[in-house]
Amino acid sequence: MITRLATAALLLFASLTTHAQAQSPNMAERVQACVACHGAEGRASAEGYYPRIAGKPEGYLYNQLIAFRDGGREHAAMNGIVQHLSNDYLLQMAKYFAAQNPPYPAPARTTATAAELEQGKRLVFEGLASKKVPACAACHGQALTGVEPYTPGLLGLPRDYLNAQLGKWRNGQRQAADPDCMHALVKALSSEELNTATAFLAAQPVPANSKAAPTNSMKFPLKCGTHTETAAPNNSNVSPEAISLELLSEQEKRGAYLARIGNCAGCHTADPRKPYAGGRAIETPFGQIYATNLTPNPETGLGHWTSDDFYKAMHSGVSKNGDYLYPAFPYTDYTKMSRAEVDDLFAYLKRLPAVAQKTPPPALHFPFNQRPLLAVWRALYFTEGEFKPDMTQTAQWNRGAYLVNGPGHCAACHTPRNALGGLKDNLHLSGATIPVLKWFAPALNSHPIHGLGKWSESDIAQYLQSGVNKHAATYGPMSEVIAHSMQFANNTDTQAMAVYLKSLPASAPSEKESTGLGERTLQPLMVQGKAIYTESCAECHGQQGEGKTSQFPALAGNANVIAPNPANPIRMVLNGGYSPSTAAVPYPHGMPPYRVELNNTEIAAVVTYIRRSWGNQASGVASIEVDKLRGLKH
């Protein structure tokens, strides 16, 4: 369940992606993470909590998946499941479910009165002229089964679901491309009027021919954003370049590569439509810090910065105005970058489209909001200086050490911190729980159980470029690193990183086991957990936790499973998800969320079972640990 500079390298990845997309993936196998909630073939869950997606227009389904991925629609499980999937993969999913046609169930018995149903019928088929609201059927088709390619049908959906979605349109939780006509229409109608319409719709049987009407079969009374070409599929890359590489000089291309390796966009992009414009809130134990605008806007970005200003920030952690920078910006690692590479990066950032977007001020707790106090922190935890090669090691090893400890800033997650947020250098890359995010980043040294001891150099390189190998599949924060950063690294650099990491001496995580459940508590949890695993998990992960190579990760000996902090397996069972789409693995397999199907005790039981079976010897999990993680974001 758990689960450089060379432009040629980037072109190679583009070639791999094109080749992979030409292949037809087995979508029935890959959408198991979807049908666990939406029912077999997408026919809807038995209780109607999750809607029917089978037979919906392809363009509509694609738009909704894009909206869930990019934040246009909010649903914790859906947002997390699709957040690192490419446009192409989402389109393949939409095509699959649009082609399904399982039978519809009979409508549920209505509790609405005859008068309410008649009022709802008039609203659905005639609209409300006094409020300039057209009929529902005018856009969704006279048969109410939708119109290709972007308008969904309204039949076969439970009344509670229809009411919930109209409520989200009303309060802005559901949005469409401008002009957002659904929001305007729903706002114009009263709750009582909307209720009569949903009562009527939910009470109607679905006609034998439930297919959506053809594209040109009707004239829409309104121009809505979802009817325009802006909703059509575009590039297939999950993380497109902010500016075409063909427009860049050689120096700027080198800078673009470094921006990828450092995943600069990961923190400095709040809105995918405004890459590098900042505004993203970085959560820390001391409050929120907002990533700055790296575009060349003169008022809110780097427009008035010089290369010297930028180098001072990267190398010394000091802003243009002389303020100390908060170490949420990992200048503690970037200081190791050479002046030449920092200049390359700055040249690239200066070529980005300028975006006027002001960065909010930090929202830190006292006394951490007193910036001058950073002088003390820097004296304790910051050593300024560019990377110095170890002359006893090979050039390849030194390159890997530079990438891991410099632009890659791997220690930011994989090294434990003290109470003041300083890295414990004596425990470098030994594994740690990421503050606030509450995911566990495993050891990146050669420890045989908690680290990379059983991984070969090629295993490490494969994982960095694809997100999966025979040992593991990536989920959680590392998915963003793979999707937006490391998959774009060239083979030479990923191999160098692997050589360096394999050379690190074994060191186990310093964290203590989270719980010490007694035998009387463990035994019933193991029995219950085995039953749940056999029914819900073994088909993919194997009876002995052996997994399926390149599909579902092994659980036996999996460092994420047996970490002292069980947060990773708990959150995977709760939330499910997909590994990121990459050039090497464009259509990864996924895992369904079990947050609704299983309660806290049941999740604690199955996670306890996988942490203590097939040679795994980790602590058990108490239900309170599941409860603490249930409300967290992905």
N, C-alpha and C positions, 0 to 999 in steps of 0.2 A: 504494500500500500504506500510505502515511501518511494515510499519510494524515496619594407618599412618605406616601410617607407615605400615600397614597390607598389606602383599602381597595378602592376601585373597580378599581384596577389588579390587585389580587390576584383579585378576582371575575372580571375579564376573562380572566385566565389559566385559572381554573377552567372558564369557559365554553369556551375554546379546547380544553382538554383533553377535556371531555365530547364536543365535536363531533368531535375527531380520533378518539376511541375508538369513536365510532359507525361510523366507516368501517372497512372490512375490509382490513387490509394484505395485500399479496402476500407471504405468509410463505415460500413456496418460494424466493423471491428473497432474502429477508432472513436465512434460516437457513443460508446458504452457509458462514458462519463455524462452524456446528455440524457440518454434514455432512462438512467437510474431515477431521474426526477420526472422527466416528461413522458415516461412510459414507452413501451415497445413501439418502435417506428415513429415515436413522437406523438402518440395518440392521446396524451394527457395522463396525468396521474389519476388514480382511482378516486381520490377525494376532491380533485379539481383544483388543488392549490397551485399546481403547475399547469400552464395552459397547453392545449394542443398546438403543435407546430407542424405536424404532418400536413402536407398539401397546401401550406401557406405559400403565397407567391415568393419565388426565389429572391427577387430584389428586396422585398420586405424583410425576409429573414436575414439577408445579408446586412441590410441597414441596421437592424436591431443588434446583431452581433458586433458590428462596428461601434454602435452606440454604447454597448456594455463595455467593450474594451477601452474606449477612449473617454468614458465618463458621461456620455450623454444620457444614459439610463443608469439608475442606481439599483443594484441588488447585490448584496455582499457575495453570495455564492457565484453568481454569473460574472460579476466584475473580476473576481479572482481567477475563475476557471479560464477565461479567454484573454487575460491581460497581456500575454506574451505570444499570441498567435498571429501569424501573418494574414494580410488581406486575402491571399490566395487560399490559405487553409479555411478561413471563415467562409469564403465563397464556396469551397467544396462542401462544407457542412450545410450551407444553405441549399445547394443543389440536391444534396442527398435527401434532406427532409421535405423539400418541395415536391420530390418525386414519389413520396410515400402516400398511400391512400388506404389506410386501415379503416374499418367501419366506425361510424360515429355511434356513441351510445344514445339511447332515447333521452330526451330532455328531462331534467328533474321536474317534479311536480311543483307548480308555482303556488305561492301563497298570496299573490296579488289579486285584487278584485277585478271584476269584469270591466269596471270603469277605468281602472288604472291601466289595464292591458289595452283598452281602446285608445286611451290618451297616448300610451307609448307607441302604438301602431301608427297613429297619425304623425307623431314626431319622427318616427323612423322613415315613413314613406312620403310625408308631405312637408316636414320641417316646421318652422315657426316663423312666419313672415314678419310678425310684429317685432321680432328680435333679429331679423335678417339672418336666420339660421336655416340653411338648406337641409333637405332631407338627408338622412344617413345613407339611404339607398342611392342618392345622386352621386356619391363618391365610391361607395362600397359595392355598388351593383344592385340591380333590382332583385336579384336572387339572394342578395346579402352574403354572397360567397367570395367577394373580393374582386379586384381587377388587376390584371398583370400590368407592370411587374412589381409595383410598390404598395398596393392597397390591400390590406388583409380582409378576410371574411369576418363576419360578426356572429356567425352561428356556431353552435357546438361548444360554446364557452359558458362556464357557470356564471350566475349572476354576481356572486361575490367577486369573482375575478374581474368582470366587466366594471363593476363599481370601483374596485381598487385602481384599475388603470385610468378611468376617467378622473378619479381623485388625484392621481399623479399628474395627469395633464393639467388639471386645474392649478395645482400648487407648484408646477414647474419641475417636478421630479422626472417627468417624461418630457422630452423635447425633440423637435424635428428641425431640420434645416429651415432657415427663414425662406418664405413666410410660414410661421408655425400656425397653420389654420386650426388644428385641433385644440391648441391652447385657447385661442380666441373664441372658438365655438363653445367649448365647455364652460369658459368663464361667463359666457352670455346666458347660460341656462341655469336655472335654480336646481338645487339638490333634488327637489321633488320631481321636477321634469326629467332629470337624468335617471332617477330611479324608475320611473314608468317605462322609459325606453329600455333600460337593462332588463326589467321584468319581462317585457314583451320579447326581447331578443332571446333571453335564456329559455323561454317557454316554447320556442319554435323548433320543430324537427328540421334536420338538415336534408335538403333534397337529394334524390338519387345521384344527380350530376352535381357534385359539390365543387367542381373545378372553378377557379377564378375566371372571370370574363376576359376575353382577349384585350390586348392593349388599346386598340383603336375602336372599341365597341361603344364608347360613350364619351361625352364631353363633360368634363368636370366643371361644376359651377364656380369653384374657387381655384386660385393658383396656390398650391401648397408646396412646401419645400420638398416633401418626399416624392413629388411628381416630376422633379427636375433632374437633369443629368448630373447634378452635383452628388446625387446619391449613388451613382454608378461606380462599379469597381474601378480602382486605379492601380497604382503600382502594387506589387506583391510582396514587397519587403516589409517586415515587421518594424524595421528601424531605418527609414530612408535617410539619405544624406540631406543635410539642411541646404546645401547648394551643390549643384552638379560638379563632379570632379573634373569634367571636361573644361570647365570655366576657370580652373585654378592653375596657378603657376606651380612649378615643381616644389618650391618652398611651401606653398599653401597646401599642396597635397600631402607633404610630410606632416604638416600641422594637423590636417584632417585625420591622418592616421593616429597621431598622438591623442587627439581629442577622443577618438574611439577607444584607444587602449586605456585612457584614464576615465572613460565613461562620463565625460564632462556633462553631456546632455542629461544624464540620469538625474543629477541633482539640480541642474540649472534650467530645467524645462518643467513648467507647471501645466501649460497648455500645449498639447502636441502640435497645434497649428502655429505656435510661436517658439520654435526650438531655440534654446540657449537664452531666452529672454528672462529667465529667472522667475522668482515668485513662489517657487515650491517651498513648502514648510519642511524644515529638517527637524524632526523631533529629537530632543536630547533629554537626559534626566534633569537638566537645569532649565528647561523651557524650550521655546521654539526659536529657531534661527532661519531666516529666509534666504535662499540662494539668490545671488546677485545676477543682474542682467549682463551677459557677456557679449551682447551684440554691439555694433559700433554706433549705437544711438548716442548723440553728444550730451543729452540731458540726463538720461537714465542708465546708460551703458558705458562702454569703453571708448566712446568717440573722442574724448579729450585725453585719453591715456597715451603715454609713450611706451616704447618697448622697455625702457628703463623702469617705468612705473610698474609694468606687468611683471618684470623679472623680480622686482622688490617684493611684490605680493607673493609670487610663487616660491621664491628662494628664502625670504626673510619673514613672511607672514605679516607684512606691513602694507596697508592700503596707500593709495595715492595721496590721501590727505594726512598721512602719518599715523592713523589709528592702527593699533594692533588688531589683527583679524582673529576671530574666534576659531579655535581648532576643529570645529565641525568641518571647516574647509581644511583638507588634509595637507597643509603646507609642511607639516612635519615629515611627510614623505616626498612631496614635490620639491623640497629643497635639494634633493639628490639629483634632480634633472639638470643637464648641462645648459649653459646659456644659449647655445646654438639651438637646442631643441625647444627651449622656452620661446625663443624668437620665432621659430617655425610655428608653434602653436598660436602665438599672438598674431602672426601674419594671417593665419586661417580665420581666426575670430574676427579680424578686421574686415574680412571679405563677406561675412554673413549678412543677410538682410537686416537692416537696422530696425529694431522694434522699440517703440516708445512704451515702456512698461516700468513703472517705478517699483523698487523693491521695498516691501514693508519693513519697518524697523524690527529688531529682535524683540522677542517677548520672553525675556529671561527672568527668573526669580532672583530676588536679592540674596546674597551680594553679587551673584554672577552677572548681573546687569551693569556692574561697575567695570567698564572696560579697562581702566588703568590697572586693575588688579591682575590683568593678564600678564603683566611683567613678572609677577611672582610665579605664575604657572609656567611661563616660558623658561624661566631660570631653572625650574625643576625638571621639565619634561621635553624641552626642545633643544636639539643640537643642530645648528645651522651648518650646511656644507654639502657640496656636490658629491656624488658617488665616487669613491676611490676604488679602482679595481684591486682585487687580491691577486698579486703577481704569482702566487703559488697555484692558482686555479687557471683553467682554460678560458679562452675568450668566450666560448659558449656559456660556461658557468657564470661568468661575470655579466654577460648580457642578461641571463635569466635573473640573477640577483638584482640587477638594476631595474628590470621591469617589475618584478614582484614588490620590491621595496621602494620604488620610485613612482613612476606614473600609475602603476597598477594599484598602489596603496592597499595591498591585500591585508596588511596588519590591522587596518581600520575595523575590520569585522572579526578576523581570526585570531587576534591577540587580546587577552583579557585586560581590563582597565581597572584602575583603582577608584576610590570614591570621588576624586577630583577629575576623573576622565582621562588621566594620564595612562599611557600604555605601559604594561609591565614587561619591559624589554627582556627580562630574564625568562619570560614565558612566550617568547616570540613565536607566533603562528602555531601555538599549542592548542588552539580551540577555545571558544568563548561564547557565552550568550550575548547576542547583540543588544545593547541597551535600548529600551523602549520597544523596539520591534519584537523582542522576545522570541527570536529564532536562534537556534544554536548553530554557530559556524564551526565545523569540525576542524581538527588539527590538520595542518598542511605539511607535516613532517613525516618521517618514515616510521612512525609508530605502527605496529602490526595490527592493532585492534581499532584504535581511535583515529589513525592517520592514514597515510598513503603507502604503508609498508607492503601491502599485497598488490599495489598498483605498479605496473611497469611505466616507463617513461612514455611509451606510446599510448597507454591508457589515459595518462594525465593529459597529453596533448589532444587526444580524441575528445575527452570530456570538455576541455576548454573551448574547442571549436564547434562541438555539436550539442553539448548539454547532456549526452548520454554515453555510457560505455557498458561493458559487461558487469561492472560493479555497482553502478549507481545511475540515477537520473536526477536532474536538478529541479528543485522546486524552491519556493520562497525567494528571499532577496537575491540569491545567486542566479535565479532565472533572468533577472534584469541585467545582471553583469554579462551573462552569456548572450542574451538576445541583442543587447545594444552595444556591447563592447567586444568581448573576447572572440566571438565567432568571426570577427573581421580581422583578427590578428593573423599574420602570415605564418606559414609552417615553421620557418626558421625561429621565429620568436616564441611560438608555443612550445617547440621542442626545447629551446633554451630554458624556459621557465620550468619545464618538466625536469630537466637535468639538475637545476638548482634545488628544486623542492625535494627531489629524491635524495639529495646529499645531506639534508638537514637531519641531525640526530633525533632519534625517537624521544618524544616527550608527550606524556599523556595530559589531557586537560586537567587543570587544577581545581575545577569545580567539584564539589561533593555531590553524591547522589541526592536527588531531590527528596526522596522519601525512603523510609525504612520500614515497610509494611511487614508485620509479623506473619508467621507461617499460617496461622488460623485465618488471616485475611487473604493471603496470597492463594491458597488452595482453591477456594470457591471462585476467585477471579480467574484463575487459570482454566478451570473447567468451563465457566461461562464464556471466557475469551476464545477457547478452542472451538466451541460450537459456533460462535459468530464467525470466526475465521474460516472454518470449513464451509459455511454457507455462503459467505459474502466475499471472501478474499482469495481462497485457494485456487480458484479457476484461473486467475491471472498470475498470482505470485507463487503458486505451487504448494503442494501439500507439505513440503519440507522447507518452505520459504526460499526455494532455489530461483524463483523468478523465471522470466523468459528473456533471453538475450535480445537487446535492442528494442524490447517492447515494454516489459514491466520489470523493474529492478528487483534483485534478490533482497530478501529481508534478513537472511542468515548472514551474520558477519557484517552487516551494513552499519557503517559508523554513525549515520544519522539515526538509526533505530536504537542503538545501544549507548548513545551519548549520555553523560550523567544527567543532563537536562532533557526530559522526554518531550519537549515542546514540539520538535519537528514531526514525529509520528502522530502526536495528538492532533496537530493542526492539519496534517494531511488527511486523517480520517474525518475530521470535522468538515474541511473545506474542499477536499479533492483538488483537482486542477490538472493542467497540462504542463509538461516541460516546454520550453520555448521553441517556436519555429526557427530553424536555422538553415543555412544553405545545405549543410550535410544531412540534416534530418528535418525536412520541411513539414512533414506531417507526423508529429510525435503522438504517442499514445497518451491517454489521460486516465484519470481516476475520478470516479463520482464522489460527490460530497455525501457524508452520512450524518450531517448535523441534525436533520429532521428525523431520519429513520432510527437513529440510535440515541439513547439518552446518555447522560454523563457517566453513569455507572457502567453501561454497556461499552462505551468507548474506552473507559479506563480498563475494562476487562480485556478487550481485544488487544489494546496496546501493551498491557502487561504480558499477555500471552506471547506476542511477537518479540518482546524484549527479553524473554526468558526461555525461549525454545530454540531448538536446532543448534545448540552450542552458545547461543546468546546468554550472557550472564549479567544483565542490567537489573536495576531495581524495578519493583512494581510501581503502578501508577494509581494514585487515589483519585476519586471522582472530583474532589475539590480542585485538582490541578486542571482537569478538563474544563470545569466551570470558569476558572480564571482566564482561559484562553478562548472560550466560546465567543466572547464579544469583541475580540480583537480583529482588526483588518488583516488582510493577507499580507 
